[in-house]
Amino acid sequence: MDDHQTQDLIKELVLRLVSGESGGGGRDAGGALRFAHRLLSSRLAPAVLPDEHALAESIKRRLAASGRPDDALAFADLHSKLSVRSRPASLWPLLYLLDSLSSHRRGAAASSCLPTAAPPRGPPTTGGKPASRVPGTPLGGVVLVSKDPDNIREIALREYTELVLDETEVSEAALVRDVLYACQGIDGRYVRYDKGSDTYDLPAAVRVPRSTRTLVRKLCEVGWLFRKVRGFISDNVSRLPSDAATEVGTVAQAFCSALQEELSDYYKLLAVLESYSLNPIPTPGSDSGVTGNYLSLRRLVVWLAEPAVRMRLMAVLVDGCRGLRGGGMAGAIHGHAQHGDPMFQDFMGRLLRRVCSPLFEMVRSWVLEGELEDVFGEFFIVGQPVKAESLWREGYLIQSDMLPTFISPVLAQRILRTGKSINFLRVCCDDNGWAEAATEAAAYVGTTTSRGGLGYGQIDALEALVVEAAKRIDQRLMDVIHKRYRFKNHCLAIKRYLLLGQGDFVQYLMDVVGPELSEPANRISSFHLAGLLETAIRASDAQYDDRDILDRIKVKMMDHGDGDRGWDVFSLEYDARVPLDTVFTASVMKMYLKIFNFLWKLKRVDHSLTGVWKTMKPNCIVSSPFYKEGTSIRAQFVSVLRKCQVLFNEMNHFVTNFQYYIMFEVLEISWARFSEEMDAAKDLDDLLMGHDKYLTSIVEKSLLGERSLGILRNLFALFDIILQFRSHADRWFERIYELQLRGKGKSKTKSKETGSWLDGGRKAMIQLGGELFRKMGEDLDSIAKDYTASLDSFISQLPLQQHVDLKFLLFRLDFTEYYSRVSSSK
C-alpha cells in the first residue's frame, strides 16, 4: 500500500461509497478508509478454487438465464479482450469481485433491509430498536467483499502470534534447522539424541509450546529411523575386508548397497530442504508479502511425509534381516513386498532386484554349470565332501533356512537335482555331454547362459529354465547309465546270482560246496570256495554271461563263532563299482546279503529234502532184508518207513509251495514291476526310488521286514526241524544200510570173530533192527510233533501279516483246509 496513486484511488472509492450516508466526509469516511486499508492488507482469501474460465461461464449463463442475452454477449467479448491483454490468472480476482457485488445487489433487491457497510456510528438505538437507515444511502458497501467486516480474524491471529512469541524462547527457524540435523543423525543446538529413551527430543528446559514439541518429536522420527538404517549399513559394510568376507556375504552386501542408494536420494532431499530453510519464515499477519520457498515445521511435515514412509519401511526391513544371511534374508525382504500400494511395490521391487541378484546368479551357475559359487554359505544348496558312491545321496542337500520364500520347495528340489545330475555325470561317469544339454536348454527357453540373465520378478523364466535343463540333463544321465554302464544287465545279474534266480547254477553250486560247507567254519578256505564257485559257473549256463559280470561275483565269508558251520557263514556278493554303487550302496548290498542268506537257507532245506528222498527211494527200501523178514520186524520196519514218508511229504509240501511263492510270487513279480519302472524312469531319483521299492517289496513279502520278526522265527524253526529230520534220516538209513551189509557178509562167510555183536547171526540182526526201528519211531514222533506245532503257529500268524500277497501263500499251504480243521479240532 506504499503506492500513493493506489491509496488515492482507494480513498476516492470509499468516499463515493459512503457519500450518501455521511455527506462526503467526516469520521465515518475516515473509519471506512482505515477498514478498507486493513482489509486489503490482510491475507484473507475466498474459500473457492481460482478457476477463471468456470467463473466466466457461470456469469454468462446467469445473464442469459435472466433474459439479458445482449449483456451476456458483451461480457463474453470484453472477457476475451481482457484475457488477451492481461497476465494468466490475473482476471479471476476482478471477476470474483464483480460477481460477488452482483450477487449481493440481487440479494439486496430482494430484501427490504440491508446491513450497513460499517458498524453504525449514527444515533443510538431507541427502545432496543435499531436506528433507521438514512434515506439515500446506497445499497451494499465494503461488507460485500468480506465476511469479517471488523477484521477480527486478522486481529486474533496477530494476538496469538504475539502470545506464542512470548512463550517461545527458540525461533521456528532454529527448530527447523535442528530437525534437519536430526534427520541426518546429527545432534543440533536444541534437538539432541537421548540414549536413555532412544529418541531425538527437545530438552525439558527449552521453553516451547506443547504443540511445537509434539511436532518436533514427530519430525525427528525420520532421524531415528535414519540412524537405525545407517547403523545397519555401517555394521555390515564399514569393516575390514577380512571381517566382511567372513560375516556379511554377497546378499547382505547387495542389501546394504540398495539401502545406500535409497539414502542417496534422501540426502538430495535434505540438501534441498536446507536451502529452503535459509529463507525467512513470515510471521502471521505481517505484510512482508513473502511467498517464496520458506520452510516451517508444518511445511516440513509435508516434505518428509513420503521419505518417512520409505525410511520406516527400510527400518522394518533392517530389523527383520538382523541375524539372517543369504536366501533367508532375501525371503524375509520378499515377505514385506506383498502390498497393494503401487509406491510400496515399486520401492520393494527395486530393492529386491538388487538384493536377489547374487542368489539368481548362484542358481544360474548351479543349474547350467553344476558349480556352487557360494563363498559365504548363502545358497540354499550346500555341498559336503563325500566319496563318489555317496555323491548323489549325501553330496548335496537343501538348507531350508536359506530357501527364499519366492522359490517353492518343488522348484528347489528340481534345482538341486539338476545340479546334482551335472556333478554326477562329471565326477562319477566322466561324461561332458551335460554342457551341450545345458546350452540347448538355455537357448530353448530364450535365456542367456551369461551372468545377469535372470533376476527377481522372473520366477516363471527361472522355472522354465530349470525344467528344461533338468529334462535334458536327466535324459543325458539316463542314457549314460543304461547304455554305457548297462544298469539293467547288472540288476538282472544280481537277481540271477544273488537272488538265486539261475536255477542250474544254484543247484550245481550247492552240490559242489555242500560237503565243504558241512565242515566247521574256521576250517574252510575262502580261496577254495572261490574255486568251487568258478567250477559251478563253468558247469552251468552262467558261463555264457558277460565276463565283466561274472568277474564281479565273489565269495564272502561272514563273521563266525566257534560252533558255526560253513552253511552259516557262506554267501555271495556282487562288486558294484562307480557309478553303479550309487544305487547298490553298502546298505543296499547288506539288504541283498540278508535276502541271499534267507534264500540260501531255503535252497539248503529243499536240497536236504531232495537228499532224504534219494535215501528213501522205494527200490532201496524193497530190497532191504528187513522187508523180507517175518511179520513182526517187517511190520515194525514198514511202520517206521511210513511215518518217515508221511513226515517227508508234509515237509516237502510246505517247502515246495513256500519256495514257489518266494521265487515266483515275490521275486519274479517284483522284478517285472521294477523293470517297468526302470524303463519309465526320467531321472536318477526315479531309478533309485524304483529300486528301493523293488527291494522293499522283496523284504516285506519274504517275511524279512521288521513287522514280521515273530513269524520269521517260526519259519526258521521249521527250517531247523527239516534239517534235523535230514540229519536223523541220514543217520538212520546209514545204520540200516550198515546192518544190511553186515547181514549179507555173515550169510556168505562165517565170522571168525567171536564175541562180536553179529555173532548171533540173523537173530541178533533182527534184535538190533528192532531196537533201531523203535528209536527211529520215537525220534520221528518227536520231530513230527515239533514240526506240527511250528507249522500251526506259522500258519496262524499268516493272516495277521500286513502284505496282501501273504494271503495267497496261506491259500497255497492250506488249500484243502486240512490244517484249519486240525487246528480247530484242537
C-alpha positions in Angstrom: 0.0 0.0 0.0 3.0 2.3 -0.4 1.8 3.4 -3.9 0.3 6.9 -3.4 -1.8 6.6 -6.6 -3.3 3.4 -5.3 -4.1 5.0 -1.9 -5.8 7.9 -3.7 -7.9 5.6 -5.8 -9.0 3.6 -2.7 -9.8 6.8 -0.8 -11.9 8.1 -3.7 -13.8 4.7 -3.9 -14.5 4.8 -0.2 -15.7 8.4 -0.3 -18.1 7.6 -3.1 -19.5 4.6 -1.3 -20.2 6.4 1.9 -21.0 9.9 0.4 -24.7 9.4 0.6 -24.6 8.5 4.3 -22.0 10.8 5.8 -22.3 13.8 3.4 -19.0 13.3 1.8 -16.5 13.2 4.7 -16.2 13.2 8.5 -15.4 10.5 10.9 -17.4 7.8 9.0 -15.3 8.3 5.9 -12.1 8.1 7.9 -13.2 4.8 9.7 -14.3 3.3 6.4 -10.9 4.1 4.8 -9.0 2.6 7.7 -11.2 -0.6 7.5 -10.5 -0.7 3.7 -6.7 -0.5 4.3 -6.8 -3.2 6.9 -9.0 -5.4 4.7 -6.7 -5.1 1.7 -3.6 -5.7 3.8 -4.9 -9.0 5.2 -4.3 -12.4 3.7 -7.9 -13.4 3.7 -9.0 -15.3 0.6 -12.3 -16.7 -0.7 -12.9 -20.4 0.1 -13.2 -21.3 -3.6 -10.7 -22.5 -6.2 -9.4 -19.8 -8.6 -10.9 -21.0 -11.8 -11.3 -18.1 -14.2 -12.9 -20.0 -17.1 -15.6 -21.6 -14.9 -16.4 -18.3 -13.2 -16.8 -16.5 -16.6 -19.0 -19.3 -17.9 -21.2 -19.0 -14.7 -21.6 -15.3 -15.2 -22.6 -15.7 -18.9 -25.2 -18.4 -18.0 -26.7 -16.2 -15.3 -27.0 -13.2 -17.7 -28.6 -15.4 -20.4 -31.0 -17.0 -17.9 -32.1 -13.6 -16.6 -33.2 -12.6 -20.1 -30.2 -10.4 -20.9 -28.6 -12.2 -23.9 -27.1 -8.9 -25.2 -25.3 -8.3 -21.9 -24.0 -11.9 -21.9 -22.5 -11.4 -25.4 -21.0 -8.1 -24.4 -19.5 -9.7 -21.3 -18.0 -12.5 -23.3 -16.5 -10.1 -25.8 -15.0 -7.9 -23.0 -13.6 -11.0 -21.2 -11.9 -12.3 -24.3 -10.3 -9.0 -25.0 -9.0 -8.7 -21.4 -7.8 -12.3 -21.4 -5.5 -11.5 -24.4 -4.0 -8.4 -22.9 -3.6 -9.4 -19.2 -1.4 -12.0 -17.5 -2.7 -15.5 -16.8 -4.9 -15.9 -13.7 -4.9 -12.1 -13.2 -8.6 -11.6 -14.2 -10.0 -14.1 -11.6 -10.0 -11.7 -8.6 -11.7 -9.0 -10.7 -14.4 -11.4 -11.9 -14.9 -12.7 -8.4 -15.3 -9.2 -7.0 -17.8 -8.2 -9.7 -19.7 -11.5 -9.3 -19.8 -11.0 -5.5 -21.1 -7.4 -5.9 -23.8 -8.5 -8.3 -24.9 -11.4 -6.0 -25.1 -9.1 -3.0 -27.0 -6.5 -5.0 -29.5 -9.1 -6.1 -29.9 -10.2 -2.5 -30.4 -6.5 -1.5 -33.1 -6.0 -4.1 -35.0 -9.0 -2.7 -34.7 -7.8 0.9 -36.2 -4.7 2.4 -33.3 -4.2 4.9 -29.6 -4.5 4.1 -26.7 -4.2 6.6 -24.6 -1.2 6.5 -21.0 -1.1 5.3 -19.6 -0.5 8.8 -20.9 -0.5 12.4 -23.4 2.3 12.8 -21.9 5.4 14.1 -25.1 7.5 13.9 -27.8 7.9 16.5 -28.1 5.2 19.2 -30.8 2.7 19.2 -34.1 3.7 20.8 -36.0 1.2 22.9 -34.0 -1.7 21.7 -34.9 -1.0 18.1 -32.2 -0.2 15.5 -32.0 3.3 14.2 -33.5 3.7 10.8 -31.2 3.9 7.7 -30.7 7.4 6.4 -32.6 7.8 3.1 -30.4 7.9 0.1 -27.8 5.6 1.4 -26.5 3.4 -1.4 -27.2 -0.3 -1.1 -24.3 -2.5 -0.2 -20.8 -1.5 0.9 -17.4 -2.9 1.8 -19.2 -5.7 3.6 -20.0 -7.2 0.2 -16.4 -8.4 -0.2 -15.6 -9.8 3.2 -17.3 -11.9 5.8 -15.3 -10.4 8.6 -16.1 -6.6 8.4 -14.1 -5.7 11.5 -11.1 -8.0 10.5 -11.5 -9.8 13.8 -9.7 -12.9 12.5 -6.6 -11.0 11.5 -6.5 -9.2 14.8 -6.9 -12.5 16.7 -4.2 -14.1 14.6 -1.8 -11.3 15.4 -2.6 -11.5 19.1 -2.0 -15.3 19.0 1.4 -14.8 17.3 2.5 -12.4 19.9 1.4 -14.8 22.7 3.3 -17.6 21.0 6.4 -15.5 20.7 6.2 -14.6 24.4 6.0 -18.4 25.3 8.8 -19.4 23.0 12.5 -18.9 23.6 13.6 -20.7 20.4 12.6 -19.5 16.9 10.9 -21.7 14.5 13.8 -21.3 12.0 16.2 -22.7 14.7 13.9 -25.7 15.3 13.7 -26.3 11.6 17.4 -26.3 11.3 17.8 -28.7 14.3 15.2 -31.0 12.9 17.1 -31.2 9.6 20.2 -32.0 11.6 18.4 -34.8 13.4 17.1 -36.2 10.1 20.8 -36.7 9.2 21.6 -38.3 12.6 23.4 -35.2 13.9 22.7 -33.5 17.2 21.6 -29.9 16.8 21.7 -27.0 19.2 18.4 -27.8 20.8 17.3 -31.2 19.4 19.6 -33.9 20.6 19.6 -37.7 20.7 18.9 -39.2 24.1 20.4 -42.7 24.6 18.3 -43.5 27.6 15.0 -43.0 25.8 16.5 -43.9 22.3 14.9 -40.9 20.6 15.5 -37.3 19.4 13.8 -34.7 21.6 14.0 -31.2 22.9 15.3 -30.8 26.4 12.7 -30.1 29.1 14.5 -26.8 29.9 13.8 -25.4 26.5 10.5 -23.4 26.6 8.3 -24.1 23.6 4.6 -24.7 23.2 3.4 -28.3 23.7 2.1 -28.4 20.1 5.6 -27.4 18.8 7.3 -30.0 21.0 4.9 -32.7 19.7 5.5 -31.6 16.1 9.3 -31.7 16.6 9.1 -35.3 18.1 7.1 -36.4 15.1 9.5 -35.0 12.6 12.5 -36.4 14.5 11.1 -39.9 14.0 12.6 -39.8 10.5 16.0 -39.1 12.1 15.6 -42.0 14.5 14.7 -44.3 11.6 17.7 -43.0 9.6 20.0 -43.7 12.5 18.9 -47.3 12.6 19.3 -47.8 8.9 22.6 -46.1 8.8 23.8 -48.2 11.7 22.9 -51.4 10.0 24.8 -50.4 6.9 27.8 -49.4 8.9 27.8 -52.7 10.8 27.8 -54.7 7.6 29.9 -52.7 5.2 32.2 -50.3 7.1 34.5 -53.0 8.3 37.8 -54.5 7.4 37.7 -56.6 4.2 38.6 -59.8 6.1 35.8 -59.3 8.6 33.2 -58.5 5.9 34.2 -61.6 4.0 33.5 -63.9 6.9 30.4 -62.4 8.3 28.5 -60.4 5.7 28.1 -62.2 2.4 27.0 -61.1 -1.0 23.3 -60.8 -0.4 23.8 -58.6 2.7 26.3 -56.5 0.8 23.7 -56.1 -2.1 21.1 -55.2 0.5 23.3 -52.6 2.1 24.2 -51.2 -1.4 20.5 -50.9 -2.2 19.8 -49.1 1.1 22.7 -46.8 0.5 21.3 -45.9 -2.9 17.9 -45.1 -1.4 19.6 -43.0 1.2 21.4 -41.0 -1.5 18.0 -39.8 -2.8 17.2 -38.9 0.8 20.4 -36.9 1.1 19.4 -35.0 -2.0 16.1 -34.1 -0.5 17.7 -32.9 2.7 20.0 -30.7 0.7 17.0 -29.0 -1.0 15.3 -28.6 2.3 18.4 -27.0 3.9 18.4 -24.4 1.0 14.7 -23.7 1.7 15.4 -23.3 5.4 17.7 -20.3 4.7 14.6 -18.3 3.6 12.9 -16.3 6.4 9.6 -17.6 7.8 6.9 -14.9 7.6 5.0 -14.2 10.7 1.2 -14.3 10.8 -0.4 -11.0 9.8 2.9 -9.5 8.5 2.7 -7.5 5.3 6.1 -8.6 4.1 4.5 -10.5 1.2 6.9 -13.4 1.5 5.7 -16.1 -0.9 9.0 -17.9 -1.6 10.0 -21.5 -0.6 10.5 -20.9 3.0 10.4 -23.9 5.4 8.4 -24.1 8.5 7.8 -27.0 10.8 4.4 -27.7 9.3 5.8 -27.5 5.8 8.5 -29.9 6.8 5.8 -32.4 7.9 4.5 -32.3 4.3 8.0 -32.6 2.8 9.0 -35.5 5.0 5.8 -37.5 4.7 6.8 -39.7 1.8 10.5 -40.1 2.9 9.2 -41.1 6.4 7.2 -43.9 4.8 10.3 -45.1 2.9 12.5 -44.8 5.9 10.0 -46.6 8.1 9.9 -49.5 5.6 13.7 -49.6 5.4 13.9 -49.7 9.2 11.4 -52.6 9.4 13.5 -54.5 6.8 16.6 -53.8 8.7 15.1 -55.2 11.9 13.7 -58.2 10.1 17.1 -59.0 8.5 19.3 -58.9 11.6 20.9 -62.3 12.1 19.8 -63.6 8.6 22.0 -64.4 5.7 21.7 -65.3 2.1 18.4 -66.8 1.0 16.9 -66.3 4.4 17.5 -62.6 4.2 16.1 -62.4 0.7 13.0 -64.4 1.8 12.4 -62.0 4.8 12.6 -59.0 2.5 10.3 -60.6 0.0 7.7 -61.2 2.7 7.3 -57.4 3.0 6.8 -56.9 -0.7 3.2 -58.2 -0.7 1.4 -54.8 -0.6 -1.3 -53.1 -2.5 0.4 -49.6 -2.6 2.0 -49.0 -6.0 4.7 -46.8 -4.5 5.4 -49.5 -1.9 5.6 -52.2 -4.6 7.9 -50.1 -6.8 10.2 -49.5 -3.9 10.3 -53.1 -2.8 10.7 -54.4 -6.4 13.7 -52.0 -6.9 15.2 -53.2 -3.6 14.7 -56.9 -4.2 16.2 -56.8 -7.7 19.4 -55.6 -6.1 19.3 -58.0 -3.2 18.4 -61.2 -5.1 20.9 -60.6 -7.9 23.6 -62.8 -6.2 21.1 -65.6 -5.4 19.9 -65.8 -9.0 23.4 -65.9 -10.2 24.1 -68.8 -7.9 21.0 -70.6 -9.3 22.1 -70.0 -12.9 25.6 -71.3 -12.2 24.3 -74.4 -10.4 21.7 -75.3 -13.0 23.8 -74.7 -16.1 27.3 -75.5 -14.9 26.9 -77.5 -11.7 29.1 -75.1 -9.8 28.4 -73.9 -6.2 29.7 -70.3 -6.2 28.8 -69.8 -2.6 31.8 -68.5 -0.7 29.8 -67.3 2.3 27.4 -70.1 2.7 24.3 -68.2 1.5 22.9 -70.5 -1.1 20.0 -72.9 -0.2 22.1 -75.8 -1.6 25.1 -76.9 0.3 27.8 -79.3 -0.7 29.8 -81.6 1.6 32.9 -83.7 0.9 31.8 -87.4 0.4 33.0 -90.4 -1.5 32.0 -90.9 -5.1 29.5 -93.6 -4.2 27.7 -91.2 -1.8 27.8 -88.1 -4.1 24.2 -88.4 -5.2 22.6 -89.3 -1.9 24.6 -87.2 0.5 26.9 -84.9 -1.5 24.3 -82.0 -1.8 21.5 -81.1 0.4 18.9 -78.2 0.8 19.2 -75.8 3.7 15.6 -75.0 4.5 16.6 -71.9 6.4 18.4 -70.5 3.3 15.5 -71.2 1.0 13.8 -67.9 0.0 10.0 -67.9 0.1 9.6 -66.9 -3.5 11.2 -70.3 -4.6 8.8 -73.2 -3.9 10.1 -76.4 -2.4 9.2 -78.3 -5.6 11.3 -75.9 -7.7 14.1 -76.1 -5.1 14.2 -79.9 -5.4 14.3 -79.6 -9.2 17.1 -77.1 -9.0 19.0 -79.4 -6.6 18.6 -82.5 -8.8 19.7 -80.6 -12.0 23.0 -79.6 -10.4 23.5 -83.0 -8.9 23.0 -84.6 -12.3 25.7 -82.4 -13.8 28.2 -83.2 -11.0 27.3 -86.9 -11.1 28.0 -87.0 -14.8 31.2 -85.1 -14.4 32.6 -86.9 -11.4 31.2 -90.4 -11.4 30.5 -91.0 -15.1 33.4 -89.0 -16.5 31.0 -87.5 -19.1 30.9 -84.0 -20.5 27.7 -84.2 -22.6 25.8 -82.2 -20.0 27.4 -79.0 -21.2 25.7 -79.2 -24.6 22.4 -80.2 -23.0 22.6 -77.2 -20.7 23.3 -74.8 -23.6 20.4 -76.2 -25.6 18.1 -75.8 -22.6 19.0 -72.1 -22.2 18.6 -71.5 -25.9 15.2 -73.3 -25.9 13.7 -71.0 -23.2 15.4 -67.9 -24.6 17.7 -67.3 -21.7 21.3 -66.4 -21.9 23.9 -68.5 -20.2 25.9 -65.5 -19.2 25.7 -63.7 -15.9 22.8 -61.4 -15.1 20.3 -63.2 -17.4 17.8 -63.7 -14.6 16.6 -61.6 -11.7 13.9 -61.0 -9.2 10.4 -61.0 -10.7 11.3 -63.5 -13.3 10.4 -66.6 -11.4 8.4 -68.0 -14.4 11.5 -67.7 -16.6 13.6 -69.3 -13.9 11.2 -72.2 -13.5 11.1 -72.7 -17.3 14.9 -72.8 -17.5 15.2 -75.2 -14.6 12.5 -77.5 -16.0 14.1 -77.6 -19.5 17.6 -78.0 -18.2 16.5 -80.8 -15.8 14.7 -82.6 -18.6 17.7 -82.6 -21.0 20.4 -83.3 -18.4 18.4 -86.1 -16.7 17.9 -87.6 -20.1 21.6 -87.5 -20.7 22.3 -89.1 -17.4 19.8 -91.9 -18.1 21.4 -92.6 -21.4 24.8 -92.9 -19.8 23.6 -95.2 -17.0 21.6 -97.6 -19.3 23.8 -97.6 -22.4 27.4 -97.1 -21.2 27.1 -98.8 -17.8 24.3 -101.3 -18.6 22.5 -100.8 -15.4 19.7 -103.2 -16.3 22.1 -106.0 -17.1 23.7 -105.6 -13.7 20.4 -105.7 -11.9 19.5 -108.9 -13.8 22.8 -110.4 -12.8 22.2 -109.7 -9.2 18.7 -111.3 -9.5 20.2 -114.4 -11.1 23.1 -114.9 -8.8 22.5 -113.2 -5.5 18.7 -113.9 -5.5 19.3 -117.4 -6.8 17.3 -117.0 -10.0 19.8 -119.0 -12.1 18.5 -122.5 -11.2 21.1 -124.7 -12.8 23.9 -122.6 -11.3 22.4 -122.7 -7.9 21.8 -126.4 -7.9 25.3 -127.2 -9.1 26.9 -124.8 -6.7 25.0 -126.4 -3.8 26.2 -129.8 -4.9 29.9 -128.9 -5.1 30.1 -126.7 -2.0 27.7 -128.8 0.2 30.4 -131.2 1.5 32.8 -128.3 2.1 30.1 -126.2 3.9 29.3 -129.1 6.3 32.7 -128.6 7.9 33.3 -126.1 10.8 33.5 -122.5 9.5 37.1 -122.0 10.9 38.4 -124.8 8.7 37.0 -123.6 5.4 39.2 -121.7 2.9 37.5 -118.8 1.0 40.0 -119.4 -1.8 38.9 -123.0 -2.1 35.2 -121.9 -2.2 36.1 -119.3 -4.9 37.5 -122.1 -7.0 34.3 -124.1 -6.4 32.2 -121.1 -7.5 34.2 -120.8 -10.7 33.6 -124.6 -11.2 29.8 -124.1 -10.8 29.8 -121.2 -13.3 31.6 -123.2 -15.9 29.4 -126.2 -15.4 26.1 -124.2 -15.9 24.6 -121.8 -18.4 26.2 -118.9 -16.4 29.4 -119.5 -18.4 27.7 -117.7 -21.4 27.2 -114.4 -19.4 29.4 -111.4 -20.0 32.8 -111.9 -18.4 32.6 -108.5 -16.7 29.5 -109.6 -14.9 30.9 -113.0 -13.9 34.1 -111.3 -12.5 32.0 -109.3 -10.1 30.6 -112.4 -8.4 32.7 -113.2 -5.4 32.5 -115.4 -2.3 32.1 -113.7 1.0 32.6 -115.4 4.4 30.7 -113.7 7.1 31.9 -113.3 10.7 31.5 -116.6 12.6 31.7 -118.1 16.0 33.2 -121.3 17.4 30.1 -123.5 16.7 29.2 -122.1 13.2 29.3 -124.4 10.1 30.1 -123.3 6.6 26.4 -123.2 5.8 26.0 -120.4 8.3 28.7 -118.1 7.0 28.8 -118.7 3.3 27.4 -116.0 1.0 27.9 -114.4 -2.4 28.5 -110.7 -3.1 28.4 -108.5 -6.2 31.1 -105.9 -6.9 29.1 -102.8 -7.9 31.7 -100.2 -9.0 31.3 -96.5 -9.7 28.7 -95.2 -10.8 26.6 -98.3 -10.1 27.5 -98.1 -6.4 25.3 -95.1 -6.2 22.3 -97.5 -6.5 24.0 -100.5 -4.9 25.3 -98.8 -1.8 26.7 -100.6 1.2 23.4 -100.6 2.9 21.6 -101.9 -0.2 24.2 -104.7 -0.6 23.7 -105.6 3.0 20.0 -105.9 2.3 20.8 -108.1 -0.7 23.0 -110.2 1.6 20.2 -110.7 4.1 17.9 -111.8 1.2 20.6 -114.2 -0.1 21.1 -115.8 3.3 17.3 -116.4 3.6 17.1 -117.8 0.1 20.3 -119.9 0.5 18.8 -121.4 3.7 15.6 -122.1 1.8 17.5 -123.8 -1.0 19.5 -125.8 1.5 16.3 -127.0 3.1 15.0 -128.0 -0.3 18.3 -129.7 -1.2 18.2 -131.6 2.1 14.7 -132.9 1.4 15.9 -134.0 -2.0 18.7 -135.9 -0.2 16.1 -137.5 2.1 14.1 -138.6 -0.9 17.2 -140.2 -2.6 17.9 -142.1 0.6 14.3 -143.3 0.9 13.9 -144.4 -2.7 11.4 -147.3 -2.9 13.9 -149.7 -4.7 16.3 -149.3 -1.8 13.6 -150.0 0.7 12.1 -153.0 -1.0 15.5 -154.6 -1.4 16.1 -154.4 2.3 16.5 -157.7 4.2 14.1 -156.4 6.9 11.4 -156.1 4.3 11.7 -159.8 3.6 11.8 -161.0 7.2 9.0 -162.1 9.3 5.8 -160.3 10.1 6.9 -158.7 13.3 10.1 -157.0 12.2 8.6 -156.3 8.8 5.6 -154.5 10.3 7.8 -152.5 12.5 10.0 -151.6 9.6 7.1 -150.6 7.3 5.5 -148.5 10.1 8.7 -146.5 10.6 9.1 -146.0 6.9 5.5 -144.9 6.6 6.0 -142.4 9.4 9.1 -141.1 7.7 7.4 -140.9 4.3 4.4 -139.0 5.7 6.6 -136.5 7.5 8.7 -136.1 4.4 5.6 -135.4 2.3 4.4 -132.8 4.7 7.7 -131.1 4.8 8.1 -131.3 1.0 4.6 -129.8 0.5 5.5 -126.9 2.7 8.9 -126.2 1.2 7.8 -126.6 -2.3 4.9 -124.2 -2.0 6.8 -121.7 0.0 9.7 -121.8 -2.4 7.3 -121.3 -5.3 5.8 -118.4 -3.5 9.2 -116.8 -3.0 10.6 -117.4 -6.4 7.6 -116.5 -8.5 5.1 -114.5 -6.4 7.8 -112.4 -4.8 10.9 -112.3 -6.9 9.5 -112.5 -10.4 6.6 -110.2 -9.9 8.7 -107.6 -8.0 11.3 -107.8 -10.9 8.6 -107.3 -13.5 7.4 -104.2 -11.8 10.9 -102.9 -11.2 11.7 -103.5 -14.9 8.7 -101.3 -15.9 9.7 -98.5 -13.5 13.3 -98.8 -14.7 12.2 -98.2 -18.3 9.9 -95.3 -17.3 12.4 -93.6 -15.0 13.1 -90.0 -16.2 15.9 -89.2 -13.7 18.2 -90.9 -11.2 15.8 -90.2 -8.3 13.1 -92.2 -10.1 15.5 -95.0 -10.7 16.6 -95.1 -7.0 13.0 -94.9 -5.9 12.0 -97.8 -8.1 15.0 -99.9 -6.9 14.1 -99.1 -3.3 10.5 -100.2 -3.9 11.8 -103.3 -5.5 14.0 -104.2 -2.6 11.4 -103.3 0.0 8.8 -105.4 -1.8 11.0 -108.4 -1.6 11.9 -107.9 2.0 8.3 -107.4 3.1 6.8 -110.3 1.1 9.6 -112.6 2.1 8.9 -112.0 5.8 12.2 -110.3 6.4 10.7 -107.0 7.5 10.7 -105.5 11.0 7.0 -106.3 11.4 7.5 -110.0 10.5 10.1 -111.0 13.1 7.8 -113.3 15.0 6.6 -115.3 12.0 10.2 -115.3 10.7 11.4 -117.0 13.9 8.7 -119.7 13.4 9.8 -120.1 9.8 13.5 -120.6 10.8 12.3 -123.1 13.4 10.6 -125.0 10.7 13.8 -124.9 8.6 15.8 -126.2 11.6 13.4 -129.0 12.2 13.6 -130.1 8.5 17.4 -130.0 8.6 17.2 -132.0 11.9 15.0 -134.5 10.1 17.5 -134.8 7.3 20.3 -135.4 9.8 18.3 -138.1 11.6 17.3 -139.7 8.3 20.9 -139.9 7.2 21.9 -141.4 10.5 19.0 -143.9 10.5 19.4 -145.1 7.0 23.2 -145.3 7.3 22.6 -147.6 10.3 20.1 -149.7 8.3 22.5 -150.0 5.4 25.3 -151.0 7.7 23.1 -153.7 9.2 22.2 -154.9 5.7 25.8 -155.1 4.6 26.9 -156.9 7.8 24.0 -159.3 7.4 24.9 -160.1 3.8 28.5 -160.6 4.8 27.6 -163.0 7.6 25.4 -165.1 5.4 28.3 -165.8 2.9 31.2 -166.3 5.3 31.3 -167.3 8.9 32.7 -164.8 11.1 35.9 -165.7 12.9 35.5 -163.0 15.4 33.9 -164.5 18.5 32.0 -162.2 20.9 31.1 -159.6 18.2 27.6 -158.0 18.1 26.9 -160.1 14.9 27.8 -163.4 16.4 24.2 -164.1 17.0 23.6 -164.2 13.2 20.1 -163.5 11.9 18.5 -163.3 15.3 21.0 -160.7 16.5 20.5 -158.6 13.4 16.7 -158.7 13.9 17.1 -157.7 17.5 19.3 -154.8 16.7 17.0 -153.7 13.9 14.0 -153.8 16.2 15.8 -151.5 18.7 16.8 -149.2 15.8 13.2 -149.0 14.5 11.9 -148.3 17.9 14.3 -145.5 18.4 13.5 -144.2 14.9 9.8 -144.2 15.7 10.4 -142.2 18.9 12.6 -139.7 17.1 10.1 -139.4 14.3 7.2 -138.8 16.7 9.2 -136.1 18.4 10.2 -134.4 15.2 6.6 -134.7 13.8 5.2 -133.1 17.0 7.7 -130.2 16.9 7.1 -129.7 13.2 3.3 -129.7 13.5 3.4 -127.2 16.4 5.7 -124.9 14.5 3.7 -125.2 11.3 0.4 -124.5 13.1 2.0 -121.4 14.7 3.3 -120.2 11.3 0.0 -120.7 9.5 -1.9 -119.0 12.3 0.3 -115.9 12.0 0.0 -115.6 8.2 -3.4 -113.8 8.3 -2.0 -111.3 10.7 0.6 -110.0 8.3 0.2 -106.7 6.6 1.1 -107.6 3.0 -1.8 -108.9 0.9 0.3 -111.4 -1.1 0.9 -113.5 2.1 -2.8 -114.4 1.9 -2.1 -116.3 -1.3 0.7 -118.1 0.5 -1.8 -119.2 3.1 -4.1 -120.4 0.4 -1.4 -122.5 -1.3 -0.3 -124.1 2.0 -3.8 -124.8 3.2 -5.8 -125.1 0.0 -7.6 -128.2 1.3 -8.2 -126.5 4.7 -6.6 -129.6 6.4 -4.5 -127.5 8.8 -7.5 -125.3 9.6 -9.6 -128.3 10.6 -6.8 -129.8 12.6 -6.2 -126.5 14.4 -10.0 -126.0 15.1 -10.3 -129.6 16.5 -7.6 -128.9 19.0 
